[in-house]
Amino acid sequence: MMIEELQHLKAIGPIEYYLRPDKILTGNFTDNNPKITAENISNTLQFFKTYSNEIQEPLCILINFSALKHLPLKARHHLRSEQVKEFSPYSKGIAIVIENSISKLLGNVLLSVVKGYNIKLFNREEKAVEWLKRL
């Protein structure tokens, strides 16, 4: 998908968030070695909640984790927080694209700590989009 087709919504830390024409909210890292913090996660969840309330429906979210090489311990702990648990009603599904072994490991960490969500890992963005469109 060309960047011109995307509507820029917000930048939070190392991620730029866009709305695709098919109404899938997508996050793209702004560099090749991004650093995610607990504050980034908290701000992202608040943004998703606000945006979901604005459009009055839960979100389909697509994030490509391929550039992510490390998820700090504090960020992993934050993924177990009440704020993360409270976000569930605002999400129809979260598709995480992983294209290498490091991002696969991080994706599996996310699956193990984030409960109560419709989250699925994919090797290719096209398959992730197909899944989200079926929700």
Secondary structure, DSSP 8 states (H G I E B T S, - for coil): --GGGSEEEEEETTEEEEE-TTS-EEEEESSSS----HHHHHHHHHHHHHHHHHHTS-EEEEEE-TT-----HHHHHHTTSHHHHHTGGGEEEEEEE--SHHHHHHHHHHHHH--SS-EEEESSHHHHHHHHHH-
